[in-house]
């Protein structure tokens, strides 16, 4: 058996020359930027919440130093 016979070369279509298969996948490609934007927003909000929590904990720790003294 020859492994070279199993390789299929697929070239990218030029702009404006999309085949019907490419057109059906274009909806998926359009949703990726929206999904990436949504994920980025969730990560950004998570980081902000994490930073706020750390600031609050530091404040409590700092205040507790003066209460003990």
mmJSON file of the N, C-alpha and C atoms, coordinates in Angstrom:
{"data_MODEL":{"atom_site":{
"group_PDB":["ATOM","ATOM","ATOM","ATOM","ATOM","ATOM","ATOM","ATOM","ATOM","ATOM","ATOM","ATOM","ATOM","ATOM","ATOM","ATOM","ATOM","ATOM","ATOM","ATOM","ATOM","ATOM","ATOM","ATOM","ATOM","ATOM","ATOM","ATOM","ATOM","ATOM","ATOM","ATOM","ATOM","ATOM","ATOM","ATOM","ATOM","ATOM","ATOM","ATOM","ATOM","ATOM","ATOM","ATOM","ATOM","ATOM","ATOM","ATOM","ATOM","ATOM","ATOM","ATOM","ATOM","ATOM","ATOM","ATOM","ATOM","ATOM","ATOM","ATOM","ATOM","ATOM","ATOM","ATOM","ATOM","ATOM","ATOM","ATOM","ATOM","ATOM","ATOM","ATOM","ATOM","ATOM","ATOM","ATOM","ATOM","ATOM","ATOM","ATOM","ATOM","ATOM","ATOM","ATOM","ATOM","ATOM","ATOM","ATOM","ATOM","ATOM","ATOM","ATOM","ATOM","ATOM","ATOM","ATOM","ATOM","ATOM","ATOM","ATOM","ATOM","ATOM","ATOM","ATOM","ATOM","ATOM","ATOM","ATOM","ATOM","ATOM","ATOM","ATOM","ATOM","ATOM","ATOM","ATOM","ATOM","ATOM","ATOM","ATOM","ATOM","ATOM","ATOM","ATOM","ATOM","ATOM","ATOM","ATOM","ATOM","ATOM","ATOM","ATOM","ATOM","ATOM","ATOM","ATOM","ATOM","ATOM","ATOM","ATOM","ATOM","ATOM","ATOM","ATOM","ATOM","ATOM","ATOM","ATOM","ATOM","ATOM","ATOM","ATOM","ATOM","ATOM","ATOM","ATOM","ATOM","ATOM","ATOM","ATOM","ATOM","ATOM","ATOM","ATOM","ATOM","ATOM","ATOM","ATOM","ATOM","ATOM","ATOM","ATOM","ATOM","ATOM","ATOM","ATOM","ATOM","ATOM","ATOM","ATOM","ATOM","ATOM","ATOM","ATOM","ATOM","ATOM","ATOM","ATOM","ATOM","ATOM","ATOM","ATOM","ATOM","ATOM","ATOM","ATOM","ATOM","ATOM","ATOM","ATOM","ATOM","ATOM","ATOM","ATOM","ATOM","ATOM","ATOM"],
"id":[1,2,3,4,5,6,7,8,9,10,11,12,13,14,15,16,17,18,19,20,21,22,23,24,25,26,27,28,29,30,31,32,33,34,35,36,37,38,39,40,41,42,43,44,45,46,47,48,49,50,51,52,53,54,55,56,57,58,59,60,61,62,63,64,65,66,67,68,69,70,71,72,73,74,75,76,77,78,79,80,81,82,83,84,85,86,87,88,89,90,91,92,93,94,95,96,97,98,99,100,101,102,103,104,105,106,107,108,109,110,111,112,113,114,115,116,117,118,119,120,121,122,123,124,125,126,127,128,129,130,131,132,133,134,135,136,137,138,139,140,141,142,143,144,145,146,147,148,149,150,151,152,153,154,155,156,157,158,159,160,161,162,163,164,165,166,167,168,169,170,171,172,173,174,175,176,177,178,179,180,181,182,183,184,185,186,187,188,189,190,191,192,193,194,195,196,197,198,199,200,201,202,203,204,205,206,207],
"type_symbol":["N","C","C","N","C","C","N","C","C","N","C","C","N","C","C","N","C","C","N","C","C","N","C","C","N","C","C","N","C","C","N","C","C","N","C","C","N","C","C","N","C","C","N","C","C","N","C","C","N","C","C","N","C","C","N","C","C","N","C","C","N","C","C","N","C","C","N","C","C","N","C","C","N","C","C","N","C","C","N","C","C","N","C","C","N","C","C","N","C","C","N","C","C","N","C","C","N","C","C","N","C","C","N","C","C","N","C","C","N","C","C","N","C","C","N","C","C","N","C","C","N","C","C","N","C","C","N","C","C","N","C","C","N","C","C","N","C","C","N","C","C","N","C","C","N","C","C","N","C","C","N","C","C","N","C","C","N","C","C","N","C","C","N","C","C","N","C","C","N","C","C","N","C","C","N","C","C","N","C","C","N","C","C","N","C","C","N","C","C","N","C","C","N","C","C","N","C","C","N","C","C","N","C","C","N","C","C"],
"label_atom_id":["N","CA","C","N","CA","C","N","CA","C","N","CA","C","N","CA","C","N","CA","C","N","CA","C","N","CA","C","N","CA","C","N","CA","C","N","CA","C","N","CA","C","N","CA","C","N","CA","C","N","CA","C","N","CA","C","N","CA","C","N","CA","C","N","CA","C","N","CA","C","N","CA","C","N","CA","C","N","CA","C","N","CA","C","N","CA","C","N","CA","C","N","CA","C","N","CA","C","N","CA","C","N","CA","C","N","CA","C","N","CA","C","N","CA","C","N","CA","C","N","CA","C","N","CA","C","N","CA","C","N","CA","C","N","CA","C","N","CA","C","N","CA","C","N","CA","C","N","CA","C","N","CA","C","N","CA","C","N","CA","C","N","CA","C","N","CA","C","N","CA","C","N","CA","C","N","CA","C","N","CA","C","N","CA","C","N","CA","C","N","CA","C","N","CA","C","N","CA","C","N","CA","C","N","CA","C","N","CA","C","N","CA","C","N","CA","C","N","CA","C","N","CA","C","N","CA","C","N","CA","C","N","CA","C","N","CA","C","N","CA","C"],
"label_alt_id":[null,null,null,null,null,null,null,null,null,null,null,null,null,null,null,null,null,null,null,null,null,null,null,null,null,null,null,null,null,null,null,null,null,null,null,null,null,null,null,null,null,null,null,null,null,null,null,null,null,null,null,null,null,null,null,null,null,null,null,null,null,null,null,null,null,null,null,null,null,null,null,null,null,null,null,null,null,null,null,null,null,null,null,null,null,null,null,null,null,null,null,null,null,null,null,null,null,null,null,null,null,null,null,null,null,null,null,null,null,null,null,null,null,null,null,null,null,null,null,null,null,null,null,null,null,null,null,null,null,null,null,null,null,null,null,null,null,null,null,null,null,null,null,null,null,null,null,null,null,null,null,null,null,null,null,null,null,null,null,null,null,null,null,null,null,null,null,null,null,null,null,null,null,null,null,null,null,null,null,null,null,null,null,null,null,null,null,null,null,null,null,null,null,null,null,null,null,null,null,null,null,null,null,null,null,null,null],
"label_comp_id":["UNK","UNK","UNK","UNK","UNK","UNK","UNK","UNK","UNK","UNK","UNK","UNK","UNK","UNK","UNK","UNK","UNK","UNK","UNK","UNK","UNK","UNK","UNK","UNK","UNK","UNK","UNK","UNK","UNK","UNK","UNK","UNK","UNK","UNK","UNK","UNK","UNK","UNK","UNK","UNK","UNK","UNK","UNK","UNK","UNK","UNK","UNK","UNK","UNK","UNK","UNK","UNK","UNK","UNK","UNK","UNK","UNK","UNK","UNK","UNK","UNK","UNK","UNK","UNK","UNK","UNK","UNK","UNK","UNK","UNK","UNK","UNK","UNK","UNK","UNK","UNK","UNK","UNK","UNK","UNK","UNK","UNK","UNK","UNK","UNK","UNK","UNK","UNK","UNK","UNK","UNK","UNK","UNK","UNK","UNK","UNK","UNK","UNK","UNK","UNK","UNK","UNK","UNK","UNK","UNK","UNK","UNK","UNK","UNK","UNK","UNK","UNK","UNK","UNK","UNK","UNK","UNK","UNK","UNK","UNK","UNK","UNK","UNK","UNK","UNK","UNK","UNK","UNK","UNK","UNK","UNK","UNK","UNK","UNK","UNK","UNK","UNK","UNK","UNK","UNK","UNK","UNK","UNK","UNK","UNK","UNK","UNK","UNK","UNK","UNK","UNK","UNK","UNK","UNK","UNK","UNK","UNK","UNK","UNK","UNK","UNK","UNK","UNK","UNK","UNK","UNK","UNK","UNK","UNK","UNK","UNK","UNK","UNK","UNK","UNK","UNK","UNK","UNK","UNK","UNK","UNK","UNK","UNK","UNK","UNK","UNK","UNK","UNK","UNK","UNK","UNK","UNK","UNK","UNK","UNK","UNK","UNK","UNK","UNK","UNK","UNK","UNK","UNK","UNK","UNK","UNK","UNK"],
"label_asym_id":["A","A","A","A","A","A","A","A","A","A","A","A","A","A","A","A","A","A","A","A","A","A","A","A","A","A","A","A","A","A","A","A","A","A","A","A","A","A","A","A","A","A","A","A","A","A","A","A","A","A","A","A","A","A","A","A","A","A","A","A","A","A","A","A","A","A","A","A","A","A","A","A","A","A","A","A","A","A","A","A","A","A","A","A","A","A","A","A","A","A","A","A","A","A","A","A","A","A","A","A","A","A","A","A","A","A","A","A","A","A","A","A","A","A","A","A","A","A","A","A","A","A","A","A","A","A","A","A","A","A","A","A","A","A","A","A","A","A","A","A","A","A","A","A","A","A","A","A","A","A","A","A","A","A","A","A","A","A","A","A","A","A","A","A","A","A","A","A","A","A","A","A","A","A","A","A","A","A","A","A","A","A","A","A","A","A","A","A","A","A","A","A","A","A","A","A","A","A","A","A","A","A","A","A","A","A","A"],
"label_entity_id":["1","1","1","1","1","1","1","1","1","1","1","1","1","1","1","1","1","1","1","1","1","1","1","1","1","1","1","1","1","1","1","1","1","1","1","1","1","1","1","1","1","1","1","1","1","1","1","1","1","1","1","1","1","1","1","1","1","1","1","1","1","1","1","1","1","1","1","1","1","1","1","1","1","1","1","1","1","1","1","1","1","1","1","1","1","1","1","1","1","1","1","1","1","1","1","1","1","1","1","1","1","1","1","1","1","1","1","1","1","1","1","1","1","1","1","1","1","1","1","1","1","1","1","1","1","1","1","1","1","1","1","1","1","1","1","1","1","1","1","1","1","1","1","1","1","1","1","1","1","1","1","1","1","1","1","1","1","1","1","1","1","1","1","1","1","1","1","1","1","1","1","1","1","1","1","1","1","1","1","1","1","1","1","1","1","1","1","1","1","1","1","1","1","1","1","1","1","1","1","1","1","1","1","1","1","1","1"],
"label_seq_id":[1,1,1,2,2,2,3,3,3,4,4,4,5,5,5,6,6,6,7,7,7,8,8,8,9,9,9,10,10,10,11,11,11,12,12,12,13,13,13,14,14,14,15,15,15,16,16,16,17,17,17,18,18,18,19,19,19,20,20,20,21,21,21,22,22,22,23,23,23,24,24,24,25,25,25,26,26,26,27,27,27,28,28,28,29,29,29,30,30,30,31,31,31,32,32,32,33,33,33,34,34,34,35,35,35,36,36,36,37,37,37,38,38,38,39,39,39,40,40,40,41,41,41,42,42,42,43,43,43,44,44,44,45,45,45,46,46,46,47,47,47,48,48,48,49,49,49,50,50,50,51,51,51,52,52,52,53,53,53,54,54,54,55,55,55,56,56,56,57,57,57,58,58,58,59,59,59,60,60,60,61,61,61,62,62,62,63,63,63,64,64,64,65,65,65,66,66,66,67,67,67,68,68,68,69,69,69],
"pdbx_PDB_ins_code":[null,null,null,null,null,null,null,null,null,null,null,null,null,null,null,null,null,null,null,null,null,null,null,null,null,null,null,null,null,null,null,null,null,null,null,null,null,null,null,null,null,null,null,null,null,null,null,null,null,null,null,null,null,null,null,null,null,null,null,null,null,null,null,null,null,null,null,null,null,null,null,null,null,null,null,null,null,null,null,null,null,null,null,null,null,null,null,null,null,null,null,null,null,null,null,null,null,null,null,null,null,null,null,null,null,null,null,null,null,null,null,null,null,null,null,null,null,null,null,null,null,null,null,null,null,null,null,null,null,null,null,null,null,null,null,null,null,null,null,null,null,null,null,null,null,null,null,null,null,null,null,null,null,null,null,null,null,null,null,null,null,null,null,null,null,null,null,null,null,null,null,null,null,null,null,null,null,null,null,null,null,null,null,null,null,null,null,null,null,null,null,null,null,null,null,null,null,null,null,null,null,null,null,null,null,null,null],
"Cartn_x":[0.837,0.0,0.884,0.54,1.341,0.657,1.356,0.769,0.52,1.237,1.068,-0.303,-0.931,-2.237,-3.34,-3.091,-4.117,-4.144,-3.16,-3.09,-3.906,-4.759,-5.583,-5.176,-4.873,-4.452,-5.67,-5.9,-7.024,-6.457,-6.771,-6.277,-7.371,-6.939,-7.892,-8.505,-9.78,-10.465,-10.084,-10.025,-9.74,-10.985,-10.829,-11.999,-12.914,-14.191,-15.165,-15.408,-14.587,-14.74,-15.055,-16.02,-16.351,-17.212,-16.916,-17.72,-18.91,-19.947,-21.091,-20.704,-19.664,-19.216,-18.678,-17.921,-17.381,-18.494,-19.545,-20.648,-21.379,-21.5,-22.188,-21.367,-20.06,-19.196,-19.021,-19.429,-19.205,-20.006,-21.158,-21.933,-21.185,-20.475,-19.671,-18.512,-17.903,-16.778,-17.236,-18.447,-18.965,-19.264,-19.63,-19.955,-18.702,-17.566,-16.339,-15.934,-15.954,-15.599,-16.562,-17.844,-18.802,-18.492,-18.167,-17.833,-16.552,-15.577,-14.313,-14.545,-15.401,-15.715,-16.409,-17.332,-18.046,-17.09,-16.21,-15.237,-14.321,-13.889,-13.012,-13.719,-15.006,-15.76,-15.877,-16.117,-16.232,-14.896,-13.834,-12.516,-12.188,-12.49,-12.225,-13.01,-14.279,-15.09,-14.594,-14.15,-13.621,-12.356,-11.481,-10.24,-10.558,-11.512,-11.883,-12.447,-13.293,-13.85,-12.747,-11.806,-10.696,-9.849,-9.58,-8.788,-9.524,-10.821,-11.609,-11.573,-11.701,-11.65,-10.303,-9.233,-7.898,-7.733,-8.234,-8.133,-8.907,-10.101,-10.911,-10.23,-9.661,-8.982,-7.751,-7.022,-5.852,-6.265,-7.36,-7.837,-8.211,-8.905,-9.283,-8.049,-7.072,-5.848,-5.094,-5.021,-4.314,-5.012,-6.342,-7.095,-6.961,-6.879,-6.769,-5.421,-4.413,-3.11,-3.229,-4.004,-4.164,-5.106,-6.038,-6.977,-6.279,-5.306,-4.589,-3.609,-3.084,-2.057,-2.623],
"Cartn_y":[-1.177,0.0,1.243,2.2,3.413,4.552,5.166,6.238,7.496,7.676,8.887,8.946,7.832,7.807,8.274,8.286,8.654,10.144,10.899,12.324,13.104,13.963,14.8,16.246,16.956,18.346,19.23,20.125,21.051,22.455,23.184,24.551,25.519,26.637,27.666,28.321,28.645,29.291,30.761,31.296,32.722,33.513,34.743,35.553,35.715,35.509,35.634,34.333,33.334,32.042,30.965,31.208,30.238,29.129,27.924,26.793,26.671,25.89,25.728,25.185,24.359,23.827,24.961,25.886,27.016,27.931,28.095,28.963,28.418,27.097,26.519,26.679,26.727,26.899,28.357,29.289,30.709,31.172,30.582,30.941,30.598,29.498,29.098,30.071,30.504,31.43,32.782,33.184,34.461,34.399,33.242,33.135,33.089,32.746,32.669,34.015,35.126,36.398,36.763,36.453,36.733,35.885,34.635,33.75,34.22,34.619,35.098,36.373,37.241,38.485,38.171,37.221,36.844,36.242,35.383,34.775,35.848,36.773,37.844,38.693,38.958,39.74,38.988,37.685,36.894,36.846,36.681,36.637,37.984,39.06,40.397,40.641,40.272,40.474,39.598,38.379,37.493,38.088,38.642,39.239,40.447,41.275,42.445,42.02,41.0,40.5,39.949,39.239,38.672,39.781,40.829,41.942,42.662,42.867,43.52,42.693,41.377,40.501,40.604,40.622,40.738,42.073,43.145,44.464,44.474,43.901,43.866,43.033,41.898,41.037,41.73,42.442,43.17,44.258,44.936,45.989,45.416,44.292,43.655,43.206,42.653,42.204,43.385,44.463,45.664,46.252,46.309,46.84,45.944,44.644,43.725,43.888,44.36,44.595,45.679,46.712,47.824,47.47,46.568,46.176,45.325,44.548,43.677,44.488,45.571,46.328,47.178],
"Cartn_z":[0.0,0.0,0.0,-0.784,-0.911,-0.156,0.786,1.607,0.8,-0.273,-1.078,-1.737,-1.971,-2.612,-1.675,-0.364,0.596,0.9,0.433,0.734,-0.274,0.232,-0.626,-0.405,-1.461,-1.365,-1.576,-0.606,-0.692,-0.72,-1.763,-1.882,-1.441,-0.904,-0.5,-1.726,-1.62,-2.73,-2.765,-3.954,-4.093,-3.735,-3.243,-2.906,-4.124,-3.911,-4.996,-5.732,-5.55,-6.219,-5.199,-4.343,-3.313,-3.887,-3.487,-3.908,-2.96,-3.294,-2.394,-1.023,-0.958,0.32,1.189,0.594,1.333,1.822,1.04,1.422,2.644,2.748,3.9,5.169,5.068,6.225,6.607,5.761,6.044,7.257,7.536,8.717,9.987,9.963,11.121,11.316,10.224,10.311,10.854,10.53,11.014,12.503,13.014,14.431,15.291,14.724,15.51,16.089,15.339,15.973,17.105,16.941,18.007,19.234,19.025,20.142,20.814,20.025,20.588,21.393,20.898,21.608,22.927,22.914,24.13,25.151,24.707,25.614,26.186,25.352,25.825,26.879,26.692,27.674,28.993,28.924,30.149,30.893,30.152,30.784,31.408,30.696,31.221,32.494,32.509,33.712,34.854,34.544,35.583,36.202,35.363,35.861,36.737,36.327,37.131,38.484,38.491,39.75,40.643,40.068,40.824,41.443,40.659,41.169,42.294,42.155,43.207,44.486,44.358,45.52,46.229,45.459,46.051,46.77,46.181,46.808,48.123,48.13,49.35,50.425,50.042,51.024,51.592,50.75,51.229,52.218,51.905,52.803,54.164,54.166,55.43,56.211,55.516,56.178,56.774,56.036,56.509,57.729,57.693,58.836,60.06,59.84,60.965,61.688,60.988,61.629,62.702,62.415,63.361,64.493,64.252,65.302,66.355,65.975,66.91,67.783,67.239,67.973,69.062],
"occupancy":[1.0,1.0,1.0,1.0,1.0,1.0,1.0,1.0,1.0,1.0,1.0,1.0,1.0,1.0,1.0,1.0,1.0,1.0,1.0,1.0,1.0,1.0,1.0,1.0,1.0,1.0,1.0,1.0,1.0,1.0,1.0,1.0,1.0,1.0,1.0,1.0,1.0,1.0,1.0,1.0,1.0,1.0,1.0,1.0,1.0,1.0,1.0,1.0,1.0,1.0,1.0,1.0,1.0,1.0,1.0,1.0,1.0,1.0,1.0,1.0,1.0,1.0,1.0,1.0,1.0,1.0,1.0,1.0,1.0,1.0,1.0,1.0,1.0,1.0,1.0,1.0,1.0,1.0,1.0,1.0,1.0,1.0,1.0,1.0,1.0,1.0,1.0,1.0,1.0,1.0,1.0,1.0,1.0,1.0,1.0,1.0,1.0,1.0,1.0,1.0,1.0,1.0,1.0,1.0,1.0,1.0,1.0,1.0,1.0,1.0,1.0,1.0,1.0,1.0,1.0,1.0,1.0,1.0,1.0,1.0,1.0,1.0,1.0,1.0,1.0,1.0,1.0,1.0,1.0,1.0,1.0,1.0,1.0,1.0,1.0,1.0,1.0,1.0,1.0,1.0,1.0,1.0,1.0,1.0,1.0,1.0,1.0,1.0,1.0,1.0,1.0,1.0,1.0,1.0,1.0,1.0,1.0,1.0,1.0,1.0,1.0,1.0,1.0,1.0,1.0,1.0,1.0,1.0,1.0,1.0,1.0,1.0,1.0,1.0,1.0,1.0,1.0,1.0,1.0,1.0,1.0,1.0,1.0,1.0,1.0,1.0,1.0,1.0,1.0,1.0,1.0,1.0,1.0,1.0,1.0,1.0,1.0,1.0,1.0,1.0,1.0,1.0,1.0,1.0,1.0,1.0,1.0],
"B_iso_or_equiv":[0.0,0.0,0.0,0.0,0.0,0.0,0.0,0.0,0.0,0.0,0.0,0.0,0.0,0.0,0.0,0.0,0.0,0.0,0.0,0.0,0.0,0.0,0.0,0.0,0.0,0.0,0.0,0.0,0.0,0.0,0.0,0.0,0.0,0.0,0.0,0.0,0.0,0.0,0.0,0.0,0.0,0.0,0.0,0.0,0.0,0.0,0.0,0.0,0.0,0.0,0.0,0.0,0.0,0.0,0.0,0.0,0.0,0.0,0.0,0.0,0.0,0.0,0.0,0.0,0.0,0.0,0.0,0.0,0.0,0.0,0.0,0.0,0.0,0.0,0.0,0.0,0.0,0.0,0.0,0.0,0.0,0.0,0.0,0.0,0.0,0.0,0.0,0.0,0.0,0.0,0.0,0.0,0.0,0.0,0.0,0.0,0.0,0.0,0.0,0.0,0.0,0.0,0.0,0.0,0.0,0.0,0.0,0.0,0.0,0.0,0.0,0.0,0.0,0.0,0.0,0.0,0.0,0.0,0.0,0.0,0.0,0.0,0.0,0.0,0.0,0.0,0.0,0.0,0.0,0.0,0.0,0.0,0.0,0.0,0.0,0.0,0.0,0.0,0.0,0.0,0.0,0.0,0.0,0.0,0.0,0.0,0.0,0.0,0.0,0.0,0.0,0.0,0.0,0.0,0.0,0.0,0.0,0.0,0.0,0.0,0.0,0.0,0.0,0.0,0.0,0.0,0.0,0.0,0.0,0.0,0.0,0.0,0.0,0.0,0.0,0.0,0.0,0.0,0.0,0.0,0.0,0.0,0.0,0.0,0.0,0.0,0.0,0.0,0.0,0.0,0.0,0.0,0.0,0.0,0.0,0.0,0.0,0.0,0.0,0.0,0.0,0.0,0.0,0.0,0.0,0.0,0.0],
"pdbx_formal_charge":[null,null,null,null,null,null,null,null,null,null,null,null,null,null,null,null,null,null,null,null,null,null,null,null,null,null,null,null,null,null,null,null,null,null,null,null,null,null,null,null,null,null,null,null,null,null,null,null,null,null,null,null,null,null,null,null,null,null,null,null,null,null,null,null,null,null,null,null,null,null,null,null,null,null,null,null,null,null,null,null,null,null,null,null,null,null,null,null,null,null,null,null,null,null,null,null,null,null,null,null,null,null,null,null,null,null,null,null,null,null,null,null,null,null,null,null,null,null,null,null,null,null,null,null,null,null,null,null,null,null,null,null,null,null,null,null,null,null,null,null,null,null,null,null,null,null,null,null,null,null,null,null,null,null,null,null,null,null,null,null,null,null,null,null,null,null,null,null,null,null,null,null,null,null,null,null,null,null,null,null,null,null,null,null,null,null,null,null,null,null,null,null,null,null,null,null,null,null,null,null,null,null,null,null,null,null,null],
"auth_seq_id":[1,1,1,2,2,2,3,3,3,4,4,4,5,5,5,6,6,6,7,7,7,8,8,8,9,9,9,10,10,10,11,11,11,12,12,12,13,13,13,14,14,14,15,15,15,16,16,16,17,17,17,18,18,18,19,19,19,20,20,20,21,21,21,22,22,22,23,23,23,24,24,24,25,25,25,26,26,26,27,27,27,28,28,28,29,29,29,30,30,30,31,31,31,32,32,32,33,33,33,34,34,34,35,35,35,36,36,36,37,37,37,38,38,38,39,39,39,40,40,40,41,41,41,42,42,42,43,43,43,44,44,44,45,45,45,46,46,46,47,47,47,48,48,48,49,49,49,50,50,50,51,51,51,52,52,52,53,53,53,54,54,54,55,55,55,56,56,56,57,57,57,58,58,58,59,59,59,60,60,60,61,61,61,62,62,62,63,63,63,64,64,64,65,65,65,66,66,66,67,67,67,68,68,68,69,69,69],
"auth_comp_id":["UNK","UNK","UNK","UNK","UNK","UNK","UNK","UNK","UNK","UNK","UNK","UNK","UNK","UNK","UNK","UNK","UNK","UNK","UNK","UNK","UNK","UNK","UNK","UNK","UNK","UNK","UNK","UNK","UNK","UNK","UNK","UNK","UNK","UNK","UNK","UNK","UNK","UNK","UNK","UNK","UNK","UNK","UNK","UNK","UNK","UNK","UNK","UNK","UNK","UNK","UNK","UNK","UNK","UNK","UNK","UNK","UNK","UNK","UNK","UNK","UNK","UNK","UNK","UNK","UNK","UNK","UNK","UNK","UNK","UNK","UNK","UNK","UNK","UNK","UNK","UNK","UNK","UNK","UNK","UNK","UNK","UNK","UNK","UNK","UNK","UNK","UNK","UNK","UNK","UNK","UNK","UNK","UNK","UNK","UNK","UNK","UNK","UNK","UNK","UNK","UNK","UNK","UNK","UNK","UNK","UNK","UNK","UNK","UNK","UNK","UNK","UNK","UNK","UNK","UNK","UNK","UNK","UNK","UNK","UNK","UNK","UNK","UNK","UNK","UNK","UNK","UNK","UNK","UNK","UNK","UNK","UNK","UNK","UNK","UNK","UNK","UNK","UNK","UNK","UNK","UNK","UNK","UNK","UNK","UNK","UNK","UNK","UNK","UNK","UNK","UNK","UNK","UNK","UNK","UNK","UNK","UNK","UNK","UNK","UNK","UNK","UNK","UNK","UNK","UNK","UNK","UNK","UNK","UNK","UNK","UNK","UNK","UNK","UNK","UNK","UNK","UNK","UNK","UNK","UNK","UNK","UNK","UNK","UNK","UNK","UNK","UNK","UNK","UNK","UNK","UNK","UNK","UNK","UNK","UNK","UNK","UNK","UNK","UNK","UNK","UNK","UNK","UNK","UNK","UNK","UNK","UNK"],
"auth_asym_id":["A","A","A","A","A","A","A","A","A","A","A","A","A","A","A","A","A","A","A","A","A","A","A","A","A","A","A","A","A","A","A","A","A","A","A","A","A","A","A","A","A","A","A","A","A","A","A","A","A","A","A","A","A","A","A","A","A","A","A","A","A","A","A","A","A","A","A","A","A","A","A","A","A","A","A","A","A","A","A","A","A","A","A","A","A","A","A","A","A","A","A","A","A","A","A","A","A","A","A","A","A","A","A","A","A","A","A","A","A","A","A","A","A","A","A","A","A","A","A","A","A","A","A","A","A","A","A","A","A","A","A","A","A","A","A","A","A","A","A","A","A","A","A","A","A","A","A","A","A","A","A","A","A","A","A","A","A","A","A","A","A","A","A","A","A","A","A","A","A","A","A","A","A","A","A","A","A","A","A","A","A","A","A","A","A","A","A","A","A","A","A","A","A","A","A","A","A","A","A","A","A","A","A","A","A","A","A"],
"auth_atom_id":["N","CA","C","N","CA","C","N","CA","C","N","CA","C","N","CA","C","N","CA","C","N","CA","C","N","CA","C","N","CA","C","N","CA","C","N","CA","C","N","CA","C","N","CA","C","N","CA","C","N","CA","C","N","CA","C","N","CA","C","N","CA","C","N","CA","C","N","CA","C","N","CA","C","N","CA","C","N","CA","C","N","CA","C","N","CA","C","N","CA","C","N","CA","C","N","CA","C","N","CA","C","N","CA","C","N","CA","C","N","CA","C","N","CA","C","N","CA","C","N","CA","C","N","CA","C","N","CA","C","N","CA","C","N","CA","C","N","CA","C","N","CA","C","N","CA","C","N","CA","C","N","CA","C","N","CA","C","N","CA","C","N","CA","C","N","CA","C","N","CA","C","N","CA","C","N","CA","C","N","CA","C","N","CA","C","N","CA","C","N","CA","C","N","CA","C","N","CA","C","N","CA","C","N","CA","C","N","CA","C","N","CA","C","N","CA","C","N","CA","C","N","CA","C","N","CA","C","N","CA","C","N","CA","C","N","CA","C","N","CA","C"],
"pdbx_PDB_model_num":[1,1,1,1,1,1,1,1,1,1,1,1,1,1,1,1,1,1,1,1,1,1,1,1,1,1,1,1,1,1,1,1,1,1,1,1,1,1,1,1,1,1,1,1,1,1,1,1,1,1,1,1,1,1,1,1,1,1,1,1,1,1,1,1,1,1,1,1,1,1,1,1,1,1,1,1,1,1,1,1,1,1,1,1,1,1,1,1,1,1,1,1,1,1,1,1,1,1,1,1,1,1,1,1,1,1,1,1,1,1,1,1,1,1,1,1,1,1,1,1,1,1,1,1,1,1,1,1,1,1,1,1,1,1,1,1,1,1,1,1,1,1,1,1,1,1,1,1,1,1,1,1,1,1,1,1,1,1,1,1,1,1,1,1,1,1,1,1,1,1,1,1,1,1,1,1,1,1,1,1,1,1,1,1,1,1,1,1,1,1,1,1,1,1,1,1,1,1,1,1,1,1,1,1,1,1,1]
}}}
